[in-house]
Amino acid sequence: MAGWIIPPPHPPTKSADEFAAERRRKVESLEERGLLGSPGIKAALLKVRREDFIPPEYRDYAYDEVPLPLPGACATISCPHSYPLFYEPLGLDRGHRFLEVGTGSGYGAAIAREVVGEEGLVVSVELDPLTHEFARRNLADAGYHDVLLVLGDGARGYAAAAPYDRVAVTAACDDVPPPLLAQLRAGGRAIAPLYEDSRQVLTLVTKGPDGVTRRASLCDVLYVGLRRLEGAEPIPRTASRAPPRRGGSR
């Protein structure tokens, strides 16, 4: 995992009370840094026990700002700040239909499910069977039985539940795959780390009523690359886009 130093694995030692205190401090820190402002996202981060979505040997590091390994090829759970970093610009809110590409541990889907509520929908697509199964168990154990988990090529999205109000791609790609934009409702938003030369730039995409997309660059990030099914046809870059607009760093 280039760019990050992974802490050494060891058996978990922290109590539930210690984790709860770390969770509160993490949310306070995210607010102080200006990364967290939405009451709904804040409530979700306070409620969902991140430690329950991490392999036991890395559980004690649940609230450290470091990605941690998961079962599956090149699979990680992102740093704690990554979730408001994505969900705040999206404006994720109650009632939204939300598509996540890259389920990982299932933690992001659990946060999103808390935010969108029972009247919303969370669909999460994962390519790796081991990672998919790890997330399925975690979400089931945490009581999130109505999150729709799909084992498949995330670049193709999940048309059966479209259209979506919000889409998050949690892996770096050249551009937001056109099938995901096609499944995005007019007026909806998508977010993804996009390659720009040697950088990855977190980019917010807004789809206008005419189908034209506008982009705002938010900040530099570092994510694993978007994986495709073996033998999958390359997805071309979309031509329906306006010139990028540079936004402030978060």
LINPEVEN-V836111 format. One record per pair of residues at least 4 apart in sequence whose ideal C-beta (glycine too) atoms are under 8 Angstrom apart, sorted by the first residue. I is the first residue (numbers start at 1). GAP is how many residues later the second one is. D is the distance in whole Angstrom. If there is no record, write none. Layout:
I&GAP&D ; I&GAP&D
//
This chain:
1&5&6 ; 1&66&6 ; 1&68&8 ; 1&75&6 ; 1&223&8 ; 2&220&8 ; 3&219&5 ; 4&62&6 ; 4&63&6 ; 4&218&7 ; 5&61&7 ; 6&60&7 ; 6&61&8 ; 6&62&7 ; 6&63&7 ; 7&51&7 ; 7&54&5 ; 7&57&7 ; 7&59&7 ; 7&61&8 ; 9&48&4 ; 9&49&6 ; 10&47&6 ; 10&50&7 ; 11&45&7 ; 11&46&7 ; 12&44&6 ; 12&45&8 ; 12&47&4 ; 12&48&5 ; 13&47&6 ; 14&4&4 ; 14&5&6 ; 14&8&8 ; 14&37&8 ; 14&45&7 ; 14&46&5 ; 15&4&7 ; 16&4&6 ; 17&4&6 ; 18&4&6 ; 19&4&6 ; 19&30&7 ; 19&32&5 ; 19&43&7 ; 19&44&8 ; 20&4&7 ; 21&4&6 ; 22&4&6 ; 22&40&7 ; 22&41&4 ; 23&4&7 ; 23&22&7 ; 23&23&7 ; 23&26&7 ; 23&27&7 ; 23&40&6 ; 24&4&6 ; 24&22&7 ; 25&4&6 ; 25&38&8 ; 26&4&6 ; 26&19&7 ; 26&37&5 ; 26&54&5 ; 27&4&7 ; 27&9&7 ; 27&15&6 ; 27&18&5 ; 27&19&6 ; 28&4&6 ; 29&4&6 ; 30&5&5 ; 30&6&4 ; 30&15&7 ; 30&50&7 ; 30&51&6 ; 30&54&6 ; 31&4&8 ; 31&5&5 ; 31&6&7 ; 31&11&7 ; 33&48&7 ; 34&216&7 ; 35&46&6 ; 35&49&5 ; 35&50&6 ; 35&53&7 ; 35&215&6 ; 36&5&6 ; 36&6&6 ; 36&9&7 ; 36&48&4 ; 36&52&7 ; 37&5&8 ; 37&51&6 ; 38&4&6 ; 38&46&8 ; 38&49&7 ; 38&50&6 ; 38&53&8 ; 38&54&8 ; 38&55&8 ; 38&77&8 ; 39&4&6 ; 40&4&7 ; 40&52&8 ; 40&53&6 ; 40&54&6 ; 40&74&8 ; 40&75&5 ; 41&4&6 ; 41&42&8 ; 41&43&6 ; 41&46&5 ; 41&47&7 ; 41&51&7 ; 41&70&7 ; 41&74&6 ; 42&4&6 ; 43&4&6 ; 43&71&7 ; 44&4&6 ; 44&66&8 ; 44&67&5 ; 44&68&8 ; 44&70&4 ; 44&71&5 ; 45&38&7 ; 45&39&7 ; 45&66&7 ; 47&67&6 ; 48&5&8 ; 48&59&7 ; 48&62&5 ; 48&63&6 ; 48&66&6 ; 48&94&7 ; 49&4&8 ; 49&93&7 ; 50&4&7 ; 50&12&5 ; 50&13&7 ; 50&30&7 ; 50&57&6 ; 51&8&5 ; 51&11&4 ; 51&12&8 ; 52&86&6 ; 52&89&7 ; 52&90&6 ; 53&24&6 ; 53&52&4 ; 53&53&6 ; 53&54&4 ; 53&57&7 ; 53&82&8 ; 53&85&5 ; 53&89&8 ; 54&4&5 ; 54&5&5 ; 54&7&8 ; 54&8&5 ; 54&14&6 ; 54&16&8 ; 54&23&6 ; 54&51&6 ; 55&4&7 ; 55&13&7 ; 55&14&7 ; 55&15&7 ; 55&16&7 ; 55&79&8 ; 58&4&8 ; 58&10&4 ; 58&11&7 ; 61&5&7 ; 61&7&6 ; 63&17&6 ; 64&16&8 ; 65&14&5 ; 65&15&6 ; 65&16&6 ; 66&13&6 ; 67&9&4 ; 67&10&6 ; 67&11&5 ; 67&12&6 ; 68&8&6 ; 68&9&5 ; 69&6&7 ; 69&7&6 ; 70&5&4 ; 70&6&6 ; 70&7&6 ; 70&34&6 ; 70&35&6 ; 70&61&6 ; 70&64&6 ; 71&4&7 ; 71&59&4 ; 71&60&6 ; 71&62&8 ; 71&63&5 ; 72&56&4 ; 72&57&8 ; 72&58&4 ; 72&59&3 ; 72&60&8 ; 72&62&7 ; 73&55&6 ; 73&57&8 ; 73&154&8 ; 74&150&5 ; 74&151&8 ; 74&153&7 ; 75&29&6 ; 75&53&6 ; 75&55&8 ; 75&56&4 ; 75&149&8 ; 76&28&7 ; 76&148&6 ; 77&27&5 ; 77&28&4 ; 77&30&6 ; 78&4&4 ; 78&5&7 ; 78&26&7 ; 78&30&8 ; 78&92&7 ; 78&145&7 ; 81&4&6 ; 82&4&6 ; 82&139&8 ; 83&4&6 ; 83&24&8 ; 83&25&6 ; 83&28&5 ; 84&4&5 ; 85&4&8 ; 85&117&7 ; 85&133&8 ; 85&134&8 ; 85&136&8 ; 85&165&6 ; 86&4&6 ; 86&22&8 ; 86&82&5 ; 86&84&7 ; 86&105&5 ; 86&116&8 ; 87&5&4 ; 87&24&7 ; 87&25&7 ; 87&28&7 ; 87&81&8 ; 88&4&8 ; 89&100&8 ; 89&102&6 ; 89&115&5 ; 89&127&8 ; 89&129&6 ; 89&161&8 ; 90&76&5 ; 90&78&7 ; 90&99&5 ; 90&100&8 ; 90&101&5 ; 90&114&7 ; 91&75&8 ; 91&98&7 ; 92&4&6 ; 92&6&6 ; 92&20&6 ; 92&23&5 ; 92&24&7 ; 92&74&5 ; 93&22&7 ; 93&23&7 ; 94&21&7 ; 94&22&6 ; 94&23&5 ; 94&25&7 ; 94&26&6 ; 95&21&6 ; 95&22&7 ; 95&24&5 ; 95&25&5 ; 96&19&8 ; 96&20&5 ; 96&24&5 ; 96&25&8 ; 96&68&8 ; 96&69&4 ; 96&70&5 ; 97&19&8 ; 97&23&6 ; 97&24&5 ; 97&26&8 ; 97&64&7 ; 97&66&7 ; 97&67&5 ; 97&68&5 ; 97&69&8 ; 97&88&8 ; 98&14&5 ; 98&18&6 ; 98&22&7 ; 98&23&7 ; 98&24&5 ; 98&25&7 ; 98&66&6 ; 98&67&7 ; 98&68&5 ; 98&69&8 ; 98&70&7 ; 99&24&5 ; 99&25&8 ; 99&26&7 ; 99&58&6 ; 99&59&7 ; 99&62&8 ; 99&63&8 ; 99&65&4 ; 99&67&7 ; 99&68&5 ; 99&69&7 ; 99&81&7 ; 99&84&7 ; 100&8&6 ; 100&9&6 ; 100&12&7 ; 100&22&7 ; 100&23&7 ; 100&24&4 ; 100&25&7 ; 100&67&8 ; 100&68&5 ; 100&70&7 ; 101&23&8 ; 101&24&5 ; 101&53&4 ; 101&54&7 ; 101&56&7 ; 101&66&7 ; 101&67&7 ; 101&68&4 ; 101&69&6 ; 101&70&7 ; 101&79&7 ; 101&125&7 ; 102&22&8 ; 102&23&8 ; 102&24&7 ; 102&52&6 ; 102&67&7 ; 102&68&4 ; 102&69&5 ; 102&124&8 ; 103&5&8 ; 103&6&6 ; 103&21&4 ; 103&22&7 ; 103&23&4 ; 103&28&7 ; 103&29&6 ; 103&32&4 ; 103&46&6 ; 104&4&6 ; 104&22&7 ; 104&27&7 ; 104&31&7 ; 104&66&7 ; 105&26&8 ; 105&29&6 ; 105&30&6 ; 105&33&6 ; 106&4&6 ; 106&18&8 ; 106&28&7 ; 106&29&3 ; 106&30&7 ; 106&32&4 ; 106&33&4 ; 106&36&8 ; 106&38&8 ; 106&41&8 ; 106&43&8 ; 107&4&6 ; 107&31&8 ; 108&4&6 ; 108&16&8 ; 108&60&7 ; 108&62&7 ; 109&4&6 ; 109&13&5 ; 109&15&4 ; 109&26&7 ; 109&30&6 ; 109&35&7 ; 109&38&5 ; 109&40&8 ; 110&4&7 ; 110&28&8 ; 110&29&6 ; 110&32&6 ; 110&34&5 ; 110&37&7 ; 111&4&7 ; 112&4&6 ; 112&10&5 ; 112&56&8 ; 113&7&8 ; 113&9&5 ; 113&31&5 ; 113&33&7 ; 113&34&5 ; 115&5&8 ; 116&4&3 ; 116&5&7 ; 116&6&6 ; 118&28&8 ; 121&27&7 ; 121&40&7 ; 122&25&5 ; 122&26&7 ; 123&24&8 ; 123&25&4 ; 123&27&7 ; 123&35&5 ; 123&38&5 ; 123&41&7 ; 124&11&7 ; 124&23&6 ; 124&24&7 ; 124&25&6 ; 124&26&7 ; 125&25&4 ; 125&26&8 ; 125&27&6 ; 125&28&8 ; 125&29&4 ; 125&32&7 ; 125&33&6 ; 126&5&5 ; 126&6&4 ; 126&9&6 ; 126&23&7 ; 126&24&7 ; 126&25&6 ; 126&26&8 ; 126&28&7 ; 127&4&8 ; 127&5&8 ; 127&24&8 ; 127&25&7 ; 127&26&6 ; 127&27&6 ; 127&100&5 ; 127&101&7 ; 127&102&7 ; 128&4&6 ; 128&99&8 ; 129&4&6 ; 129&22&6 ; 130&4&6 ; 131&4&6 ; 132&4&6 ; 132&17&7 ; 132&19&5 ; 133&4&7 ; 134&4&6 ; 135&4&6 ; 135&14&7 ; 136&4&6 ; 136&13&6 ; 137&4&6 ; 138&4&6 ; 139&5&4 ; 139&6&8 ; 139&8&5 ; 139&10&7 ; 140&4&7 ; 140&5&6 ; 148&10&8 ; 148&13&6 ; 150&8&5 ; 152&4&7 ; 152&6&8 ; 152&77&8 ; 153&75&6 ; 153&76&5 ; 153&79&6 ; 154&15&7 ; 154&17&8 ; 154&72&7 ; 155&18&8 ; 155&22&4 ; 155&24&7 ; 155&25&7 ; 155&71&6 ; 155&73&6 ; 155&77&8 ; 155&80&5 ; 156&21&7 ; 156&23&5 ; 157&5&7 ; 157&10&8 ; 157&20&7 ; 157&22&5 ; 157&23&5 ; 157&25&8 ; 157&26&5 ; 158&4&7 ; 158&25&8 ; 159&20&7 ; 159&24&6 ; 162&20&8 ; 162&21&4 ; 163&20&6 ; 163&21&7 ; 163&22&4 ; 163&25&7 ; 164&19&6 ; 164&20&6 ; 164&21&6 ; 164&24&6 ; 165&20&6 ; 165&23&5 ; 165&24&8 ; 166&22&6 ; 166&23&6 ; 166&24&7 ; 167&9&8 ; 167&13&5 ; 167&16&7 ; 167&17&6 ; 167&21&7 ; 167&22&8 ; 167&23&4 ; 167&24&7 ; 168&22&7 ; 168&23&5 ; 168&24&7 ; 169&4&6 ; 169&7&6 ; 169&8&8 ; 169&11&7 ; 169&21&7 ; 169&22&7 ; 169&23&4 ; 169&24&7 ; 169&57&7 ; 170&53&7 ; 171&22&7 ; 171&52&6 ; 171&53&6 ; 171&54&6 ; 171&55&4 ; 171&56&7 ; 172&20&8 ; 172&21&4 ; 172&22&7 ; 172&23&6 ; 172&28&5 ; 172&49&8 ; 172&51&5 ; 172&52&7 ; 172&53&5 ; 172&54&6 ; 173&4&7 ; 173&19&6 ; 173&20&7 ; 173&21&7 ; 173&22&7 ; 173&52&7 ; 173&53&4 ; 174&20&7 ; 174&21&6 ; 174&63&6 ; 175&19&6 ; 175&62&5 ; 175&63&6 ; 176&4&6 ; 176&5&6 ; 176&14&5 ; 176&16&5 ; 176&18&7 ; 176&27&8 ; 176&29&6 ; 176&37&8 ; 176&62&7 ; 177&4&7 ; 177&58&5 ; 178&4&6 ; 178&57&6 ; 178&58&7 ; 178&59&8 ; 178&60&5 ; 179&4&6 ; 179&56&7 ; 180&4&7 ; 180&10&6 ; 181&9&7 ; 181&24&7 ; 181&26&6 ; 181&32&6 ; 181&57&6 ; 181&59&8 ; 184&4&4 ; 184&5&8 ; 184&6&6 ; 184&23&5 ; 185&22&7 ; 186&21&6 ; 186&22&7 ; 186&23&5 ; 186&25&7 ; 187&19&8 ; 187&20&7 ; 187&21&8 ; 187&22&7 ; 188&18&8 ; 188&19&5 ; 189&15&6 ; 189&16&7 ; 189&17&5 ; 189&18&7 ; 190&14&8 ; 190&15&4 ; 190&17&7 ; 191&11&7 ; 191&12&7 ; 191&13&5 ; 191&14&7 ; 192&10&8 ; 192&11&6 ; 192&13&7 ; 193&7&4 ; 193&8&7 ; 193&9&5 ; 193&10&7 ; 193&28&5 ; 193&29&8 ; 193&30&5 ; 194&6&7 ; 194&7&6 ; 194&8&8 ; 194&9&5 ; 195&4&7 ; 195&5&6 ; 196&4&7 ; 196&5&5 ; 199&21&6 ; 200&20&7 ; 200&21&5 ; 200&22&6 ; 200&23&6 ; 201&16&5 ; 201&17&7 ; 201&18&7 ; 201&19&6 ; 201&20&7 ; 202&15&8 ; 202&16&4 ; 202&17&5 ; 202&18&8 ; 202&19&5 ; 202&48&8 ; 203&12&5 ; 203&13&7 ; 203&14&6 ; 203&15&7 ; 203&41&7 ; 204&11&7 ; 204&12&5 ; 204&14&6 ; 204&43&7 ; 205&8&5 ; 205&9&7 ; 205&10&5 ; 206&7&7 ; 206&8&5 ; 206&9&8 ; 206&10&8 ; 207&4&7 ; 207&5&8 ; 207&6&5 ; 208&4&5 ; 208&5&7 ; 208&6&7 ; 211&29&6 ; 212&28&6 ; 212&29&7 ; 212&30&6 ; 213&25&7 ; 213&27&6 ; 213&28&5 ; 213&29&7 ; 214&27&8 ; 214&28&5 ; 214&31&7 ; 215&26&7 ; 215&27&7 ; 215&29&4 ; 215&30&6 ; 216&28&7 ; 216&29&5 ; 216&30&7 ; 216&31&4 ; 217&27&6 ; 217&28&7 ; 217&29&5 ; 217&30&6 ; 218&29&5 ; 218&30&8 ; 218&31&7 ; 218&32&6 ; 219&30&4 ; 219&31&5 ; 220&29&8 ; 228&4&4
//
